[in-house]
Amino acid sequence: MRHAPASVIRGLSVLVVLGSLLPAVAVSGVTPTPHSGDAQWPLIWLDEDNDCQNTAIEVLLRDAAGLVSWAGPDACTIGKGRWRSVGNGQLVGFEQAWVVPVVTPAQAVRRGALLWNRQQQIAFLNDLDNLMVLDPKSAQQRGMKDLAQWQPAPAYLCAYAQRWQGLSQRYGLQVSAADHDTLDAWLSDCPSTDE
């Protein structure tokens, strides 16, 4: 497993911002102090399939709104492209396409991930299901809020809620009463994902 340089994605700094700006909130009886371990999460994009495209590049390719062009002949970094921000639904270019977690490190810490080891943290931050594209303004607006206090553009609300719920289950994160009520309200108007 190779580690790709974090500098490949210009929006990487948003991960630091999201982890350190979110307020401390009592969840399931735990009231963490600000920076309850989230500021120390490793910010490493992996290249698990050894194709020189790290996790963030994989997300940008998955979520591109059309064709992308490569920065070089090795097809390891993106030069140009367009993406729809999950936050507001607007098209943004590469400089404004920030790859951020659906469930942030701070949210995960408040819900039971405080004692995760480095490998668990890296895996969580590189889980493709836990990554989305936001524009900088939406990322900043979201960074200060918890689940019930921020929601994506209406076109993305169902997918966002389903992913948030699925990630919480997959990683054994505690869902507070406020989280449950928020997810229940959002998912009540969504098509069922049951087969």
C-alpha positions as CSV (number, residue, x, y, z in Angstrom):
1,M,0.0,0.0,0.0
2,R,1.6,3.3,-1.1
3,H,1.0,6.6,0.4
4,A,0.4,9.4,-2.2
5,P,1.5,12.9,-1.3
6,A,-1.3,14.8,0.4
7,S,-0.3,18.0,-1.5
8,V,-1.9,16.5,-4.7
9,I,-5.3,17.7,-3.6
10,R,-5.5,21.4,-3.0
11,G,-8.5,21.0,-0.7
12,L,-6.7,18.8,1.8
13,S,-6.5,21.6,4.3
14,V,-10.2,21.5,4.7
15,L,-9.8,18.2,6.6
16,V,-7.7,20.0,9.2
17,V,-10.3,22.8,9.3
18,L,-13.2,20.5,9.7
19,G,-11.6,18.6,12.5
20,S,-10.6,21.6,14.5
21,L,-13.6,24.0,14.0
22,L,-16.4,21.7,15.0
23,P,-17.7,22.6,18.4
24,A,-17.7,20.1,21.3
25,V,-21.1,18.6,21.7
26,A,-22.5,16.1,24.2
27,V,-23.3,12.9,22.4
28,S,-24.4,9.7,24.1
29,G,-23.2,10.9,27.5
30,V,-19.7,11.9,26.3
31,T,-18.7,15.6,26.3
32,P,-15.3,15.8,24.7
33,T,-13.0,18.7,25.0
34,P,-12.3,20.6,21.9
35,H,-9.8,18.7,19.8
36,S,-10.5,15.4,21.5
37,G,-8.0,13.6,19.4
38,D,-9.4,14.7,16.1
39,A,-6.7,17.3,15.5
40,Q,-4.1,14.4,15.6
41,W,-5.7,12.3,12.9
42,P,-3.3,11.4,10.1
43,L,-4.1,13.2,6.9
44,I,-2.8,10.6,4.4
45,W,-4.4,9.8,1.1
46,L,-3.7,6.1,0.2
47,D,-3.2,4.5,-3.2
48,E,-4.5,1.1,-2.3
49,D,-4.6,-0.3,-5.9
50,N,-1.1,1.1,-6.7
51,D,-2.3,2.9,-9.8
52,C,-0.7,6.2,-8.7
53,Q,-4.2,7.7,-8.1
54,N,-4.7,8.3,-4.4
55,T,-8.1,8.1,-2.6
56,A,-8.9,11.8,-3.2
57,I,-8.2,11.5,-7.0
58,E,-10.4,8.4,-7.0
59,V,-13.2,10.4,-5.5
60,L,-12.8,13.2,-7.9
61,L,-12.9,10.7,-10.8
62,R,-16.0,9.1,-9.4
63,D,-17.8,12.3,-8.8
64,A,-16.7,14.3,-11.9
65,A,-19.5,16.1,-13.8
66,G,-18.0,15.2,-17.2
67,L,-14.5,14.6,-18.4
68,V,-11.4,15.5,-16.5
69,S,-8.0,16.2,-17.9
70,W,-4.8,15.0,-16.4
71,A,-2.0,17.3,-15.2
72,G,0.6,15.0,-16.8
73,P,1.1,12.0,-19.0
74,D,1.2,9.6,-16.0
75,A,-2.5,10.2,-15.2
76,C,-1.8,10.5,-11.5
77,T,-3.1,14.0,-10.8
78,I,-6.0,15.9,-12.2
79,G,-5.3,19.1,-14.1
80,K,-8.9,20.3,-14.9
81,G,-12.4,19.2,-14.4
82,R,-15.8,20.1,-13.0
83,W,-17.7,18.8,-10.0
84,R,-21.1,19.4,-8.4
85,S,-20.7,20.5,-4.8
86,V,-22.8,18.3,-2.5
87,G,-23.2,21.4,-0.4
88,N,-25.0,23.7,-2.8
89,G,-25.3,21.7,-6.1
90,Q,-23.2,24.3,-8.0
91,L,-20.6,23.3,-10.5
92,V,-17.0,24.0,-9.4
93,G,-13.6,23.7,-11.0
94,F,-10.7,21.8,-9.7
95,E,-9.4,24.6,-7.5
96,Q,-12.7,24.7,-5.8
97,A,-13.4,20.9,-5.5
98,W,-12.6,19.9,-2.0
99,V,-12.6,16.2,-1.0
100,V,-14.0,16.0,2.5
101,P,-15.4,13.3,4.7
102,V,-19.2,12.7,5.1
103,V,-18.6,11.9,8.7
104,T,-15.7,14.1,9.9
105,P,-13.0,13.0,12.3
106,A,-14.5,15.3,15.0
107,Q,-18.0,13.8,14.5
108,A,-16.5,10.3,14.6
109,V,-14.6,11.1,17.8
110,R,-17.8,12.4,19.5
111,R,-19.5,9.2,18.5
112,G,-17.0,6.6,19.7
113,A,-13.8,6.8,17.6
114,L,-11.7,8.5,20.3
115,L,-9.6,5.5,20.9
116,W,-9.2,4.4,17.2
117,N,-5.6,3.7,16.3
118,R,-3.7,5.3,13.4
119,Q,-4.6,2.5,10.9
120,Q,-8.3,2.8,11.8
121,Q,-8.2,6.6,11.4
122,I,-6.5,6.3,8.0
123,A,-8.9,3.7,6.8
124,F,-11.9,5.8,7.9
125,L,-10.5,8.9,6.1
126,N,-9.8,6.9,2.9
127,D,-13.2,5.0,2.8
128,L,-14.6,6.0,-0.5
129,D,-18.1,5.9,0.9
130,N,-17.0,8.5,3.5
131,L,-15.8,11.1,1.0
132,M,-17.6,13.7,-1.0
133,V,-16.9,16.9,-3.0
134,L,-17.8,20.3,-1.5
135,D,-17.0,23.8,-2.6
136,P,-14.9,25.8,-0.1
137,K,-17.9,27.9,1.1
138,S,-20.0,24.9,1.8
139,A,-17.1,23.1,3.5
140,Q,-16.6,26.1,5.8
141,Q,-20.3,26.4,6.6
142,R,-20.5,22.7,7.4
143,G,-17.2,22.7,9.3
144,M,-18.8,24.5,12.2
145,K,-21.9,22.3,12.5
146,D,-22.9,18.9,13.5
147,L,-25.3,16.5,11.6
148,A,-28.5,18.3,12.7
149,Q,-27.1,21.7,12.0
150,W,-26.0,21.4,8.3
151,Q,-27.6,19.7,5.4
152,P,-26.5,19.4,1.8
153,A,-28.3,20.6,-1.3
154,P,-31.8,19.0,-1.6
155,A,-30.7,16.9,-4.5
156,Y,-28.1,15.2,-2.3
157,L,-29.9,15.0,1.0
158,C,-31.1,11.4,0.6
159,A,-27.8,10.0,-0.5
160,Y,-26.0,12.0,2.2
161,A,-28.3,10.8,5.0
162,Q,-28.1,7.2,3.8
163,R,-24.3,7.3,3.6
164,W,-24.1,9.0,7.1
165,Q,-26.3,6.3,8.6
166,G,-24.4,3.5,6.8
167,L,-21.0,4.7,7.9
168,S,-22.2,5.0,11.5
169,Q,-23.4,1.4,11.4
170,R,-20.3,0.1,9.6
171,Y,-17.9,1.8,12.0
172,G,-19.9,1.2,15.1
173,L,-20.4,4.9,15.8
174,Q,-22.9,5.9,18.4
175,V,-26.0,7.7,17.0
176,S,-27.4,10.2,19.5
177,A,-31.1,10.9,19.8
178,A,-30.6,14.2,17.8
179,D,-28.8,12.2,15.1
180,H,-31.5,9.7,15.0
181,D,-34.3,12.3,14.7
182,T,-32.4,14.2,12.0
183,L,-31.7,11.1,9.9
184,D,-35.3,9.8,10.4
185,A,-36.7,13.2,9.2
186,W,-34.4,13.3,6.2
187,L,-34.9,9.6,5.2
188,S,-38.7,9.7,5.6
189,D,-39.1,11.3,2.2
190,C,-36.3,9.2,0.5
191,P,-36.9,6.1,-1.7
192,S,-36.2,2.9,0.1
193,T,-32.8,1.3,-0.4
194,D,-34.2,-2.2,0.6
195,E,-34.3,-4.7,-2.2
